[in-house]
């Protein structure tokens, strides 16, 4: 299992993700010898569908990495349906109001605000902030998830105001709540980035490349619309 964790680290998984994977795999340490025990635990021990799916995905990832053919037996499981849930996002106007630089702001506060604005404007994962290789006025080159190098567009004016990008995911999570509000997380910023672009009519494939997704279907899952937003779209046609 230690080799698998090292594999996750080499592939630039975030610290939080690696901690979650280690914790979940620890639960199944004695069950891995018998796939039936894993199925039993997944079926009867957890009430939340989200928990079941998270555990299932972690175990599947481990079995796939270890080339364990029993993964096919695990795939036969009937998993619970996850109820649809609206993920909280914000618009550009809200972002700009919360990250506006004020006379009373010290250098530390300005840096916090600019990093939050930078994440919204680029769609980067929080953990990718420390994986930036190079910056020019149009694009940023970074090592993303799975050790894949990608190039993203950015607002040079914002990027140029950032004094340090050597920040942990945990720190960015705290800053996000401080600057934007307690209900938001770094992933809320990423979802908001995707929603903003798609609502403004951006080409989905461009957004997909900006976010570092392999499939455009994943990008569309990031699109979060409220009932009022959906009604406005509907009213344009009727």
N, C-alpha and C positions, 0 to 999 in steps of 0.2 A: 504493500500500500504506500510505503514511503516513496517508491519509484514513481508511482502515479501522481503523488502530490508534487514531486519535482517536475514531472511532465506538465502539470498545470502551471507551475511557476515559469517554466521555459516558454510556455505559450501565452504569457502575459495576462493570466487570469488575475482579477483584482484580489486584494488581501481578504476582503469580506467574502468573496466567492470561495476562495480556498479554505477559509475558516469554516464556512458552511459545509463544504464537501467533506472535510476532515471529520466534522461533528457527526454528519449523517452516516458516513461509512463506519465510524466507530460503533454506531448503534447495531450495525449488521455484521460486525466482525465475526461473531460466532455463527451467523446464519448463512454466510456465503458458501459454506460447505454443502448446503442443501437448498436449492432454489425454491422448494416448497415452503420452507420456513420464511423466506423473504416474501413470498406471495401472501402467506398467512398474516404476517405482520402488516403488510400494506393494506390488506383487506379489512382487518378487524381492529387494529390498534389506533387508527387516526380518524377523527371525525371530520376534519377539514379536507375537502377535495384538493385545495391548493397544496397542503402538506403532502398528501399522497402523491401528487404529480411531481413535486420537488424531489421527494425521496426516490421515486421511480426513475426520474431523469438522471439523478446522480448515480444510482446503481447501474443504469443502462450505460452511462458514459464509462464507468469503471470496467464493466464487462466487455464493452467494445474495445477499450484500450488494451485490455489483457487478452483479447482475441478468444474470449470464452464463448463457446458455441451455445451455452445455456441461455444466452441473451434471447434466442428465438423462443424459448419456453416462457421467458418473462414477457415477451411481446404478446403472448396469448392472453394476458390478463385483461379483464374488462375494468377499465378505470372509471371513477366517478366523473360526472360532468362538472365542469367549473362554471358556476353562475356568472353571467356577464356583469361586469362591474366597471363603472366609469372611473377612469384614472384621472386624477386632478392635473390640469395643465393651466398655463397662463399665457396671455398674449404679449406681443412686443411692447405695447403701451405700458402694461404693468411692469414688465422687466425694466424698461427705461426709467420709470418713476422710482423704482426701488434701488436702481444702481446709479442714479444721478449723483454726481460729485458735488458735495456741499462745502462751504467755506470752513465749517467746523471739523470736517473729516481730516484725520491724520493720515500719514502715508500707509499705515497698516490697513485702515478702513478702505482707503482708495484701492489698494491692491485686492482686497476681498471682493469689492464691488466689480472691479474689472475682470477678475477671474470668473465670477458668476456670469457677467455679460459675455465674456469670451466663450464660455461653454454653451450658452444659448445660441450665439452667432455661428458656432462651428458644429455643434451637435456631438462634440467629443464625449466619450465616456470619461468619468472623473479619473480613472486609473491611467488614461492615455495622456494626461497632462504631463506626466514625467517621461513619456516615451517619444517626445518630439525630437526629431533629428535635425531639421533645418526649417528656417522661415525666410520667405521673401515677401514682397509687397502683395502678391496675389494669393499665394498658397502656402500651406504648411505640410511638411512631410513627416510622417510619424510611423512608429511600429504599433499596429493595432492588435486586436484579438487574434490569436492563432499565429502570432509572429508575422503577420502580413503587413507589408509596407503599403501605405495608401497616402494619397495627396488630397487635401481638403482646402476649400476656399475659406478665407477669413477676412475680417475687417481690420486692416493694418493699424488703423487709428486706435482701436481698442487694444489690440495685441501689444502695441508699442508702449502702452501705459502700464503693463504688468511688470512688476519689478522682480518677482520670483515665481517660477512654476514648479519648484521643488516642494510640492504639497501632497500629503497623503489623502487617500480617499476619505478616511475618517474625518480629517480636518475639513475637507470640502463639504462633507455632509453637515457638519456643525455650522459652517459659514452659510450654507444654503438656507438653513433654518433661521439664522440670525438676520440675513439680508432680505430673503423673500417671504419668510413666514414658516411656522412650525409644521404646516401640512405638506411642505414641499421637500423633495429629496433631489440629489444630483440626477437621478433618472427622470424625475419630473421635468428637469430642464431639457433633457434629451428628447423626451416626448413632446414637449412644447415646441422645440426647434422643428421637429418633423411636422407637427400639426400646423405651425405657422407657414411653413413652406408649401405644404400641400393645399392649404386653404387659399393661398395666394396664387395657385395655379402652376407651381413649379413642376417640371417633368419628374414623375416618380422615380425614374432611373437615376436622375441626378441626385435626388435626395437619398436614394439607396446607396450610391457611391460615397456620398458625404458622410453617411452614418456608418459605413463599413459593413453593410448587410450583404449576404450572398444572394438572397432572394427578395424580390420586390414585395412578395406577400408579407414578409416580416416588417417591411417599412410601413405598409398599409395598416398593420396591427397597431402601429404607434399613433395612428390618426385618432385623436380623441375629440369627439364632438358632443356638445351638450344638446339637450332637447331644443333649446332656443336656436342654436346654430343650425341644426337639422331642419327646423321649421323655416328658417330664412332661405335655405337652399331650396326647399320644396316650393316656397312661395314664388321663386323666380320662374318656375315652370307653369304655375297655375294662377 
